[in-house]
Amino acid sequence: MKKILFFFAFSVIVLTFAACGGKDGLNDAYWANWEGEYEATEIVELISVDGETTEISPARTTTITIFRDNYLYVQSYGIGDPFMPGVDPEDHTVRLRTPKRMPADDDPEEEGDEEPEPTGIEEIEVSEQTNRIVLINGGVVSIYAGVVYAPKAIQAVAVTETELFLLPGQPFEVTLMSEDNIDLGTVTCNWTYSPIRKEGDTYTWEAELHQSPYQSSSYTVFGTFRHTLTMTKKSAQ
């Protein structure tokens, strides 16, 4: 009987906390302080099932955007659930520039611009017949009809003055590609995120892409891709 009462009391506390968290998430008092573009240094590591950590790319610079549209969202070029044309709304979708083997870019419409900002997404061989979700170098992109799309923006579920809490991702199947564009098989993935924490002018957070086998995949090396990001807010132009 004591165990049952303890469990009930604990459940009430958890539900009360969750309700408070949801209410705080709708409070936009701090949103304006978070909105804007951030320059981020990103390190990607592969953590094997036995706990061994391997850095799979050197530190690279990319842009993270935090914007408001009813809720607060975090937009990245490689982190987040994959965008699916015809299923997901087009709002805030980032189309990456993709004539064959051209480095990815977040501004495909402008010609003759300066060299695109490095995004951390490798060059990908695509064709008009290509339709798939690809994991390359620890990041996720969608390729449809020869166009490469960045992931969907990540929704914030609670906001404080110093922390931004993000909604975990949904499971999805993805094709793994080597740096030489070799198909390594299909796995089921899902994203989890630490809060984005602000200390002074520095913002830090981690995004982890977890993998598990999918059906008859020939890929056998499973683990977790950990993205460690350190950001500073760009000055308003």
C-alpha positions as CSV (number, residue, x, y, z in Angstrom):
1,M,0.0,0.0,0.0
2,K,2.8,2.4,0.8
3,K,4.3,1.8,-2.6
4,I,1.0,2.6,-4.3
5,L,0.6,5.8,-2.4
6,F,4.2,6.9,-3.1
7,F,3.7,6.3,-6.8
8,F,0.5,8.3,-6.8
9,A,2.1,11.2,-5.0
10,F,5.1,11.2,-7.3
11,S,2.8,11.2,-10.3
12,V,1.0,14.2,-9.1
13,I,4.2,16.1,-8.6
14,V,5.4,15.2,-12.1
15,L,2.2,16.2,-13.7
16,T,2.1,19.5,-11.8
17,F,5.7,20.2,-12.9
18,A,4.8,19.4,-16.5
19,A,1.8,21.7,-16.4
20,C,3.9,24.5,-15.1
21,G,6.5,23.9,-17.8
22,G,3.9,24.0,-20.5
23,K,2.6,27.3,-19.2
24,D,6.1,28.8,-19.0
25,G,6.6,27.7,-22.6
26,L,3.8,29.9,-23.8
27,N,5.1,33.0,-22.0
28,D,6.8,35.2,-24.6
29,A,8.4,37.6,-22.1
30,Y,11.9,36.4,-23.0
31,W,11.4,35.6,-26.7
32,A,12.7,38.8,-28.1
33,N,16.0,38.3,-26.2
34,W,16.5,34.9,-28.0
35,E,15.5,35.9,-31.6
36,G,18.2,36.5,-34.2
37,E,21.1,34.9,-36.0
38,Y,24.0,33.2,-34.3
39,E,27.4,32.2,-35.4
40,A,28.1,28.7,-34.2
41,T,31.2,26.5,-33.8
42,E,30.1,22.9,-34.2
43,I,32.0,19.8,-33.3
44,V,30.6,16.4,-34.3
45,E,31.5,13.1,-32.6
46,L,30.4,9.5,-33.1
47,I,29.8,7.7,-29.8
48,S,29.9,4.0,-30.4
49,V,27.7,1.5,-28.5
50,D,30.6,0.6,-26.3
51,G,31.1,4.2,-25.3
52,E,34.2,5.0,-27.5
53,T,34.1,8.6,-28.8
54,T,35.5,9.6,-32.2
55,E,35.6,13.1,-33.7
56,I,34.3,12.7,-37.2
57,S,35.0,16.2,-38.4
58,P,37.1,19.2,-37.3
59,A,35.3,22.2,-35.6
60,R,33.3,24.0,-38.3
61,T,31.4,27.3,-38.4
62,T,27.8,27.5,-39.3
63,T,24.7,29.7,-38.7
64,I,21.9,29.0,-36.3
65,T,18.7,31.1,-36.5
66,I,16.1,31.5,-33.7
67,F,12.8,33.0,-34.9
68,R,9.2,33.5,-33.8
69,D,6.1,32.2,-35.5
70,N,3.4,31.6,-32.9
71,Y,6.1,29.6,-31.1
72,L,9.9,30.1,-30.9
73,Y,11.9,27.9,-33.3
74,V,15.6,27.0,-33.8
75,Q,16.7,26.6,-37.5
76,S,19.9,24.7,-38.4
77,Y,21.3,23.4,-41.7
78,G,21.8,19.9,-40.5
79,I,20.1,19.4,-37.1
80,G,16.4,18.5,-36.8
81,D,13.7,16.2,-38.2
82,P,13.9,15.9,-42.0
83,F,11.7,18.1,-44.2
84,M,9.3,16.2,-46.4
85,P,7.8,18.1,-49.4
86,G,4.1,17.7,-49.8
87,V,3.8,16.7,-46.2
88,D,5.4,19.5,-44.2
89,P,4.5,23.2,-44.7
90,E,6.8,25.3,-46.8
91,D,7.1,28.0,-44.2
92,H,10.7,28.6,-43.0
93,T,12.0,25.8,-45.3
94,V,15.7,26.3,-46.2
95,R,16.5,25.1,-49.7
96,L,20.2,24.3,-50.0
97,R,21.8,25.2,-53.3
98,T,22.4,21.9,-55.3
99,P,23.4,21.9,-58.9
100,K,25.4,18.7,-59.1
101,R,28.2,18.6,-56.5
102,M,27.9,22.3,-55.6
103,P,28.5,23.1,-51.9
104,A,25.3,23.5,-49.9
105,D,24.1,27.1,-49.4
106,D,21.1,28.6,-47.8
107,D,20.4,31.2,-50.5
108,P,19.7,29.3,-53.8
109,E,17.9,32.1,-55.6
110,E,20.6,34.7,-55.8
111,E,23.2,34.3,-58.5
112,G,26.6,35.9,-58.5
113,D,26.7,36.4,-54.7
114,E,29.8,36.0,-52.6
115,E,31.1,32.5,-51.8
116,P,28.5,30.7,-49.7
117,E,29.0,30.4,-46.0
118,P,30.2,26.9,-45.0
119,T,27.3,24.9,-43.6
120,G,29.0,21.7,-42.5
121,I,27.0,19.7,-45.1
122,E,29.2,17.7,-47.5
123,E,28.9,18.0,-51.3
124,I,26.3,15.5,-52.4
125,E,25.8,13.9,-55.8
126,V,22.1,14.4,-56.7
127,S,19.9,14.0,-59.7
128,E,16.3,14.9,-60.5
129,Q,15.3,11.3,-59.8
130,T,16.8,11.3,-56.3
131,N,14.2,11.2,-53.5
132,R,15.5,10.2,-50.0
133,I,16.5,11.4,-46.6
134,V,20.3,11.3,-46.1
135,L,22.6,11.3,-43.1
136,I,26.0,12.6,-44.0
137,N,28.8,13.5,-41.6
138,G,26.3,13.5,-38.7
139,G,23.8,15.9,-40.3
140,V,20.4,15.2,-41.9
141,V,19.1,16.6,-45.2
142,S,16.2,15.7,-47.5
143,I,16.8,15.3,-51.3
144,Y,13.7,15.6,-53.5
145,A,13.8,16.0,-57.3
146,G,17.4,17.2,-57.3
147,V,16.9,19.8,-54.5
148,V,18.4,19.4,-51.1
149,Y,16.4,20.7,-48.1
150,A,17.7,21.5,-44.6
151,P,15.8,19.9,-41.7
152,K,12.7,21.4,-40.2
153,A,13.0,24.0,-37.5
154,I,13.0,22.8,-33.9
155,Q,10.3,24.1,-31.7
156,A,11.1,25.5,-28.3
157,V,8.7,24.2,-25.6
158,A,9.8,26.4,-22.7
159,V,11.8,29.6,-22.5
160,T,13.5,31.4,-19.6
161,E,16.0,34.2,-19.5
162,T,19.0,31.9,-19.6
163,E,17.6,28.6,-21.1
164,L,15.8,27.5,-24.2
165,F,14.2,24.0,-24.0
166,L,13.6,22.1,-27.3
167,L,11.0,19.6,-28.4
168,P,12.7,16.1,-29.0
169,G,12.4,14.8,-32.6
170,Q,10.3,12.0,-34.0
171,P,11.8,8.7,-35.3
172,F,12.6,8.5,-39.0
173,E,14.4,6.3,-41.5
174,V,17.5,7.6,-43.2
175,T,20.0,6.5,-45.7
176,L,23.6,6.7,-44.5
177,M,26.1,8.1,-47.0
178,S,29.9,8.1,-46.8
179,E,32.0,11.1,-47.8
180,D,32.5,9.3,-51.2
181,N,28.7,9.1,-51.7
182,I,28.6,5.4,-51.0
183,D,25.3,4.1,-49.7
184,L,26.0,2.5,-46.2
185,G,22.4,1.2,-45.5
186,T,19.3,2.4,-43.8
187,V,18.8,3.1,-40.0
188,T,16.1,4.5,-37.8
189,C,17.1,7.7,-36.1
190,N,15.8,10.3,-33.6
191,W,17.1,13.6,-32.3
192,T,17.3,14.6,-28.6
193,Y,18.5,18.1,-27.5
194,S,19.9,19.6,-24.3
195,P,18.6,23.0,-23.4
196,I,20.4,25.9,-25.1
197,R,22.1,27.7,-22.1
198,K,23.2,31.3,-22.1
199,E,26.2,32.4,-20.0
200,G,27.1,36.0,-20.6
201,D,27.4,36.3,-24.4
202,T,28.0,32.6,-25.0
203,Y,25.3,30.0,-25.8
204,T,26.0,26.3,-25.6
205,W,24.0,23.2,-26.3
206,E,24.2,19.6,-27.6
207,A,22.1,17.7,-30.2
208,E,22.3,13.9,-30.4
209,L,21.2,11.8,-33.3
210,H,20.5,8.3,-32.1
211,Q,20.6,5.3,-34.5
212,S,19.2,1.8,-34.5
213,P,19.0,-0.9,-37.2
214,Y,16.2,-0.8,-39.8
215,Q,15.1,-4.1,-41.3
216,S,17.8,-5.6,-43.5
217,S,20.3,-2.8,-43.3
218,S,23.8,-3.8,-44.2
219,Y,25.2,-1.1,-42.0
220,T,26.5,-2.6,-38.8
221,V,28.3,0.2,-37.0
222,F,25.7,1.9,-34.8
223,G,26.1,4.7,-32.3
224,T,25.1,8.3,-31.5
225,F,26.2,11.4,-33.4
226,R,26.8,14.2,-30.9
227,H,26.8,17.8,-32.1
228,T,28.3,20.2,-29.6
229,L,27.6,23.8,-30.4
230,T,28.9,27.1,-29.0
231,M,27.2,30.2,-30.3
232,T,27.5,33.9,-30.2
233,K,24.7,36.2,-31.4
234,K,25.4,38.2,-34.6
235,S,25.1,41.9,-34.4
236,A,22.0,43.4,-36.0
237,Q,22.8,45.0,-39.4
